[in-house]
Amino acid sequence: MMRVNNVKFLCMLALLLLLAGAGCAPQPTTTGSTSTTRNIILFIGDGMGQAQRQAARLSAVGDNGRLAMDDMPATGLLHTAAADNPVTDSAAGATAMACGVKTNVGVIGLDASLIPVATILERAKSQGKLTGLVTTTPITDATPAAFAAHIRDRTLSAEIAVQLLNAEVDVMLGGGEDAFLPTDERGCYEEPGKRTDNRNIIRGAVNRGSTWVCDAAALAAVDPTSARRLLGLFADQGMTRPFSPSLAEMTQKAIDILTRGPNGFFLMVEAGQIDWAAHTNDAEHAIADTIDLDRAVKIARHYAAKNNNTLIIVTADHETGGMTISRTTMGLNGEDGPFPMAGGGKFYVNWSTIQHTPVDVPVTAMGPGAKLLNGVHDNTFVYEVMDLALSE
């Protein structure tokens, strides 16, 4: 039996906050505090800690500039520990935000006792909202999978592909074609599939009404007014840099399709290869991928400017690499740079590990209910805020 979280406490909290603020000056309209939430867009920078955001800021807009993901009225920090380890992974970290429970490293959509827990995407779908998942990693990778699958081992991508199909997610864009095809079939790429059950999951998705695309031109040509569902698989595994289509282009197409829904939508967008770059202490690509994420956030903010009933949250599942930033070379092992700073100057990046770290990660947000994320919270609180938004 699938477990569903109780939101009564959060409802009471929201009521108390509303009453406490009744005599205060009006909040800026960008908080969306007077709007009922119709849409939720959650951005996850996999492995993106504060230093990754800061390095992207220095590179893109300079020391005094602000990224789109930073220029939001709500700012906080999230604890990221898993149920069984203070250093989490993407499976447990994403499950905390998708389901509102702590689970063990490597586990997706189940609690620490391996009991399935309803995800926020499933909650949204039960309310008649359209749903979407976008990533630069395989669509079956841990972070996107945590929003629509329930499995004890994140590496079982073939089974995850079946669960994503059965979850009937309306838009899925990313890499990972090989998990959708049997070993004797090829799709758009040279590598054959890796499924051993002889099932063609792409064909199954098309039979259920999905339009299937596998390159940027085909994605751009999709008519959002007529596409019932969309499956885009742009690599046999993770997408190859430079990403084509870009994360921003995938986000734009997803929003164009999902906004057709009469009851709103839920969309999760992941910049998944920030983590991959940090695992090899590759600051150049970690910074570039964080900037790519910020471009996707700009797309969402442009949409929210015309639809102020949209809650936007930007955060991470964990930090990777123990990144730090310095203005001058220190001659340390693991040093990377120099990197040019927008407006002049340069900076260096230092790494302390090639693994995940337990440091708190930043969260920024705007729209209805965003101010609840001010302060320091557990990562499960992201689920609670989104769940409360769906309960309005």
ABEGO torsion letter per residue (X at the ends): XBBBBBAAAAAAAAAAAAAAAAABBBBBAAAGAABBBABBBBBBBBGBBAAAAAAAAAAAAEAABBBAAABBABBBBBBABBAABABBBAAAAAAAAAAGBBBBBGBBGBBAAGBBBBBAAAAAAAAGBBBBBBBABBAABAAAAAAABBBABAABAAAAAAAAAAAGBABBBEBGAAAABBAABBBABABBBABAAGBBAAAAAAAAGBBBBABAAAAAABBAAABABBBBBABABBBBOBBOBBAAAAAAAAAAAAAABAAEBBBBBBBAAAAAAAAAGBAAAAAAAAAAAAAAAAAAAAAAAABAABBBBBBBABBBGGBBBBABBAGBBGBBOBBBBBGEEBBBBBBABABBBABBBBBBBBEBGAAAABEBBBAAAAAAAAAAAAAX
